[in-house]
Amino acid sequence: MTILGLAATVALAASLAAALGYLPWLELTASFGGTALPWAGMALQLFLTALLVTLVFFLPSSGRVLALENSHRNFRISMDDVARAYHVAHTADRAGVFSMSSEFDAVRERLAFLRDHPDLGHLEHDVMEVAAQMGEQARDLADIYSDEKVSRARKFLAQRQEDAERQQERIVEALHVCREMKRWADQVELEESVVASQLAQLDDQLQTMLPELGFEPPRKAEGTNGDMSQDAPKVVNMKPAAE
């Protein structure tokens, strides 16, 4: 970068001096289609000067962008490591591994646990320290959602689900019984209506046949107490046959 800056400075100074007449322009013999180009050297010198000056201004900004991208990538990798280490510490905290109550001892206990963990041996000390501090700050949350409490909650929900399923089965069975009784009642009503219709037909037939047999058909009469009663059949005196 220093050499490029020095070359750009020399080229710019030479071009300015040539423009002011203190130095000659770059001489270059060139022609195009038989036409001589006496200004070819000057054009090449100005082009090289502009190129060097542009590179001097462009490369530092490009380097800063690359450095920023590398820093962002390193930060993301570090945060992934912190998140992984915190997850390990929080899982152990929910399982009741840590017992220290004071903040300093709790952080130190978690840091020692992370150092001894087989999957986190390659992490830096700062990463594990941040994860240990985060785990200490979240120990109340780990106590609320400890494995034991979560297991009890799951068992309670499983029992409630079983009760709901049994209740649902009873409801389905009761609905089935209700439908069966409704069907049975409809069948009984249908049979009763058929029997009533048959009795009515039989009564009509008797009303028609009794006079032919010499009996007076029974008539319905209203009793003294308001009940309906039937008169006993009476024998009709038939005329004697002619001798």
C-alpha positions as CSV (number, residue, x, y, z in Angstrom):
1,M,0.0,0.0,0.0
2,T,2.9,2.4,0.8
3,I,4.6,1.6,-2.5
4,L,1.3,2.2,-4.4
5,G,0.9,5.5,-2.7
6,L,4.4,6.6,-3.5
7,A,4.0,5.6,-7.1
8,A,0.8,7.5,-7.4
9,T,2.4,10.6,-5.8
10,V,5.4,10.5,-8.2
11,A,3.1,10.0,-11.2
12,L,0.9,12.9,-10.2
13,A,3.9,15.2,-9.6
14,A,5.4,14.3,-12.9
15,S,2.1,15.0,-14.7
16,L,1.7,18.3,-13.0
17,A,5.3,19.3,-13.8
18,A,4.8,18.3,-17.4
19,A,1.6,20.3,-17.6
20,L,3.4,23.3,-16.2
21,G,6.4,22.8,-18.6
22,Y,9.0,21.8,-16.0
23,L,9.3,18.2,-17.2
24,P,8.7,16.7,-20.7
25,W,5.7,14.4,-21.3
26,L,6.2,10.8,-21.8
27,E,7.3,10.2,-25.4
28,L,5.7,7.3,-27.3
29,T,5.8,6.5,-31.0
30,A,2.3,5.4,-32.0
31,S,0.2,5.6,-35.1
32,F,-3.3,4.6,-36.1
33,G,-4.0,3.6,-39.7
34,G,-0.9,5.5,-41.0
35,T,-1.7,8.6,-38.9
36,A,0.9,9.5,-36.4
37,L,-0.3,10.1,-32.8
38,P,2.2,12.5,-31.2
39,W,0.1,12.9,-28.0
40,A,0.0,9.1,-27.3
41,G,2.7,9.4,-24.7
42,M,1.0,12.2,-22.8
43,A,-2.3,10.3,-22.9
44,L,-0.7,7.1,-21.5
45,Q,1.0,9.1,-18.7
46,L,-2.3,10.8,-17.7
47,F,-4.1,7.4,-17.8
48,L,-1.5,5.8,-15.6
49,T,-1.6,8.7,-13.2
50,A,-5.3,8.6,-12.9
51,L,-5.3,4.8,-12.4
52,L,-2.7,5.0,-9.6
53,V,-4.6,7.9,-7.8
54,T,-7.9,6.0,-8.1
55,L,-6.3,2.8,-6.6
56,V,-4.8,4.8,-3.8
57,F,-8.3,6.1,-2.8
58,F,-10.2,2.9,-3.5
59,L,-8.0,0.3,-1.8
60,P,-8.2,1.7,1.7
61,S,-12.0,1.8,1.7
62,S,-12.1,-1.7,0.3
63,G,-9.8,-2.8,3.0
64,R,-12.0,-1.3,5.7
65,V,-15.0,-3.1,4.2
66,L,-13.2,-6.4,4.3
67,A,-12.1,-5.8,7.9
68,L,-15.6,-5.0,8.9
69,E,-16.9,-8.2,7.2
70,N,-14.3,-10.2,9.0
71,S,-15.2,-8.5,12.3
72,H,-18.8,-9.2,11.8
73,R,-18.1,-12.9,10.9
74,N,-16.0,-13.3,14.0
75,F,-18.7,-11.7,16.1
76,R,-21.3,-14.0,14.8
77,I,-19.1,-17.0,15.4
78,S,-18.4,-15.8,18.9
79,M,-22.1,-15.3,19.6
80,D,-22.9,-18.8,18.3
81,D,-20.3,-20.2,20.7
82,V,-21.8,-18.2,23.6
83,A,-25.3,-19.4,22.8
84,R,-24.1,-23.0,22.7
85,A,-22.3,-22.7,26.0
86,Y,-25.2,-20.9,27.6
87,H,-27.5,-23.7,26.4
88,V,-25.3,-26.3,28.1
89,A,-25.2,-24.3,31.3
90,H,-28.9,-23.6,31.4
91,T,-29.7,-27.3,30.7
92,A,-27.5,-28.3,33.6
93,D,-29.1,-25.6,35.8
94,R,-32.6,-27.0,35.0
95,A,-31.3,-30.4,36.0
96,G,-30.2,-29.1,39.4
97,V,-26.5,-29.5,38.9
98,F,-25.5,-26.2,40.5
99,S,-26.0,-25.5,44.2
100,M,-24.2,-22.2,44.9
101,S,-26.4,-19.3,45.9
102,S,-24.1,-16.2,45.8
103,E,-23.5,-14.6,42.5
104,F,-19.8,-14.9,42.5
105,D,-19.8,-18.5,43.5
106,A,-22.6,-19.3,41.1
107,V,-20.7,-17.8,38.1
108,R,-17.5,-19.6,39.2
109,E,-19.3,-22.9,39.5
110,R,-20.9,-22.6,36.1
111,L,-17.5,-21.6,34.6
112,A,-15.8,-24.7,36.0
113,F,-18.6,-26.8,34.7
114,L,-18.2,-25.4,31.2
115,R,-14.5,-25.9,31.3
116,D,-14.9,-29.6,32.1
117,H,-17.6,-30.2,29.5
118,P,-16.2,-32.4,26.7
119,D,-18.0,-30.5,23.9
120,L,-16.8,-27.0,24.9
121,G,-13.1,-27.5,25.4
122,H,-12.1,-25.6,22.3
123,L,-13.9,-22.4,23.4
124,E,-12.1,-19.4,24.7
125,H,-12.2,-18.4,28.3
126,D,-14.1,-15.1,27.6
127,V,-16.8,-17.0,25.7
128,M,-17.3,-19.4,28.6
129,E,-17.3,-16.6,31.1
130,V,-20.0,-14.7,29.3
131,A,-22.1,-17.9,29.1
132,A,-21.6,-18.6,32.8
133,Q,-22.7,-15.0,33.7
134,M,-25.8,-15.4,31.4
135,G,-26.6,-18.7,33.1
136,E,-26.3,-17.2,36.5
137,Q,-28.7,-14.4,35.5
138,A,-31.2,-16.9,34.2
139,R,-31.1,-19.3,37.2
140,D,-34.5,-18.1,38.4
141,L,-35.9,-19.1,35.0
142,A,-34.1,-22.4,35.3
143,D,-35.7,-23.0,38.7
144,I,-39.2,-22.2,37.4
145,Y,-38.8,-24.5,34.4
146,S,-36.7,-27.2,36.1
147,D,-36.9,-30.7,34.7
148,E,-38.7,-31.9,37.8
149,K,-41.4,-29.2,37.6
150,V,-41.8,-29.7,33.8
151,S,-42.1,-33.4,34.3
152,R,-44.9,-32.9,36.9
153,A,-46.7,-30.5,34.7
154,R,-46.5,-33.0,31.8
155,K,-47.9,-35.8,34.0
156,F,-50.7,-33.5,35.1
157,L,-51.5,-32.6,31.6
158,A,-51.4,-36.2,30.5
159,Q,-53.8,-37.1,33.3
160,R,-56.2,-34.3,32.3
161,Q,-56.0,-35.5,28.7
162,E,-56.9,-39.0,29.8
163,D,-59.8,-37.8,31.8
164,A,-61.0,-35.7,28.9
165,E,-60.7,-38.8,26.6
166,R,-62.7,-40.9,29.1
167,Q,-65.3,-38.3,29.4
168,Q,-65.6,-38.1,25.6
169,E,-66.0,-41.8,25.4
170,R,-68.8,-41.7,28.0
171,I,-70.5,-38.9,26.1
172,V,-70.3,-40.9,22.8
173,E,-71.7,-43.9,24.6
174,A,-74.5,-41.9,26.1
175,L,-75.4,-40.4,22.7
176,H,-75.5,-43.9,21.3
177,V,-77.8,-45.1,24.0
178,C,-80.1,-42.1,23.5
179,R,-80.3,-42.8,19.7
180,E,-81.0,-46.4,20.5
181,M,-83.8,-45.5,22.9
182,K,-85.3,-43.0,20.5
183,R,-85.3,-45.6,17.7
184,W,-86.9,-48.1,20.1
185,A,-89.6,-45.6,21.2
186,D,-90.4,-44.9,17.6
187,Q,-90.7,-48.6,16.9
188,V,-93.0,-49.1,19.9
189,E,-95.2,-46.2,18.8
190,L,-95.4,-47.6,15.3
191,E,-96.4,-51.0,16.6
192,E,-99.0,-49.4,18.9
193,S,-100.5,-47.5,16.0
194,V,-100.6,-50.7,13.9
195,V,-102.4,-52.5,16.8
196,A,-104.9,-49.6,17.2
197,S,-105.6,-49.6,13.5
198,Q,-106.2,-53.4,13.5
199,L,-108.5,-53.0,16.5
200,A,-110.5,-50.3,14.7
201,Q,-110.8,-52.5,11.6
202,L,-111.9,-55.5,13.8
203,D,-114.5,-53.2,15.5
204,D,-115.8,-52.1,12.1
205,Q,-116.1,-55.7,11.0
206,L,-118.0,-56.7,14.1
207,Q,-120.4,-53.8,13.7
208,T,-121.2,-55.1,10.3
209,M,-121.5,-58.8,11.1
210,L,-123.5,-58.6,14.4
211,P,-126.8,-57.5,12.7
212,E,-126.5,-60.3,10.2
213,L,-126.2,-62.8,13.1
214,G,-129.3,-61.4,14.8
215,F,-127.5,-59.4,17.4
216,E,-127.9,-55.7,18.0
217,P,-124.5,-54.0,17.7
218,P,-123.4,-52.4,21.0
219,R,-123.8,-48.7,21.2
220,K,-121.7,-46.3,23.2
221,A,-123.6,-44.5,25.9
222,E,-122.6,-41.9,28.5
223,G,-123.0,-43.2,32.0
224,T,-124.2,-41.2,35.0
225,N,-120.6,-40.7,36.2
226,G,-119.5,-39.5,32.9
227,D,-117.7,-42.7,31.9
228,M,-118.3,-44.3,28.5
229,S,-119.8,-47.8,28.7
230,Q,-121.1,-50.2,26.2
231,D,-124.6,-51.9,26.4
232,A,-124.7,-55.7,26.4
233,P,-125.8,-57.2,23.1
234,K,-129.5,-57.9,22.9
235,V,-131.1,-60.8,21.1
236,V,-133.5,-59.7,18.5
237,N,-136.8,-61.7,18.4
238,M,-137.1,-63.3,15.0
239,K,-140.5,-64.0,13.4
240,P,-141.4,-67.7,13.4
241,A,-141.1,-69.3,10.1
242,A,-144.3,-70.0,8.1
243,E,-145.7,-73.4,8.6
